[in-house]
């Protein structure tokens, strides 16, 4: 009986081995690239943090924006980078550095303002459950307009004469915070806690969409000479808040 030739040829095996080798090479190359990428991120991170500690303003500036780019390139490091930037703000602008008298035009340090801007325009979808810690800071004259500081801790901070036009401050806490002579047109304080906060001579006009509604706690807040035109306090806790009849007429959601 004639034997049929084998259909499996060595050329087929050679082709198969070549394909497997190519796949393996691709896999190990990818692993090497990932390792290289991780090392690159680590190097960039270390350099940026080192720049923050520099005595030169331009170098610190470079470190702040380098961290911003790194947070964009490496989402898994986003929260850590935000913690570093908020720590930088707390260190560079502690509450103890605030003068006793609030001057007409306070000037916030340029690098602190830059750090706040970077924090406020972060990709919030990568935020952790931890609050941004900006407590016990002197942020007089800060410009936080159109930035997002939701779920932040501003307890015992001084934001006198600051600008917060259309700033998002949802669910943030402001216990014993100072907003003296600040302008908050269109700011969103929905769900915020503002007990014992001082709004002396502040401007809270919300005709451009500002909110102080829902779970907002304003217990014992001080609105002396504050402009509450169209400010919406619907559902807010205003227990112990001293308001003039004129302020109650100007605001929305307050019993008259």
Buried (B, 14 or more C-beta within 10 A) or exposed (E): EEEEEEEEEEEEEEEEEEEEEEEEEEEEEEEEEEEEEEEEBEEBBEEBBEBBEBEEEEBBBBBBBBBBEBBEEBEEBBBBBBBBBBBBBBEBBEBEEBEEEBEEEBEBBEBBBBBBBBBBEBEBEBBEEEBBBBBBBBBBBBBBBBBBBBBBBBBBBBBBBBBBBBBBBBBBBBBBBBBBBBBBBBBBBBBBBBBBBBBBBBBBBBEEEBBBBBEBBBBBBBBBEBBBBBBBBEEBBBEEBEBEEEBBEBBBEBEE
